Amino acid sequence: MDERLLSPAVEASYFDGRTSRLYRVTLAVHDGVAQVRGEARRDSPLGELRVSERSQRALRKVTFPDGAYLEVRDLAGMTALLHTTGHSDSWVVRIQHSWRGALAAAAGTLALVGLGYVYVLPVAADWLARIMPPSMEHQLGQGVLALLDQRVFQPSRFSDQRMAELTARFRQLQPPTGGAPDWRLVFRHSRIGPNAFALPSGDIVLTDEMVRLLKDDEAVMGVLAHELGHLHQHHMTRRVIQGAVVTAGAAMLFGDVSSLLTTAPAALLDMKYSRDAEREADDYAIAMLRHNGIPLAHLAAVFEQFQKLEHEHGVQMNAYLSSHPATDERIAHVRAAMRQ
Ligand SMILES: [Zn+2]
């Protein structure tokens, strides 16, 4: 008899898919039809069956269209059976291509996206931020400020004199080695409480509430120096580019470009930097205060004020605090710098 038509039989356990009863059977293939014999009996064309790859339990599962299945522990026998049927290509490989292949492809894509997100994106964003023309950064910053003015800001309640006083004090300070980018101080009254941040355009936004909270203009200088550090490193530009790339990527993956437009403003309002970026900005502030003979105790006092506010209201109460938690690590870092 043609061995392509009658395969050797392998022992198997048959489950009907409805009860947990195990039927001891043998599986053979005859002329393209799988034959189950023993405690259960059924015939089924090979084309209707699905054969799994080796599972973790080191068995192969043959599933029937109605959910019944066979478990085969005799792996060598099963391989021989598949081989002699001559159907191995059309039978197993097809299934590999359908679900196993798709799974592998999906896993591969995910791994690539993950790697890209962790390793490639920051480097690319860093590079783009450094070559981005100042006119574009300016536009970006202006756009964000206009948006925030619409949603959360009101004109500052400070007198022109008070604003000029703070601006003049910060203007007096020499930047640390490495220089400083162009900046402009922008005062706002806000519904979001104490806040300060630097926009890519060079606008450093300072809320009245931040000045009132700190009650010490030298401490305000410390906060502004920290923001100048963010600006110096193009942190917001980098962050916006990363956000835009991620959103654009998601839009392409899910085929919904409108999400790009709706999520962009939300992302800008919820801007958070990495711990490394915060450390860089803190180091810049420390260097700048030191360069100008301002005791670092003023900066340490800033963090202690934040910590007090956190204890009273919780970090989530305030956008600035949630992006700049006054961690013990941060305070310790300034204290260590004070001892140097
Ligand atoms: Zn910061």
Residues whose N, C-alpha, C, O or C-beta is under 5 A from the ligand:
A	BS01	ZN	E278 A281
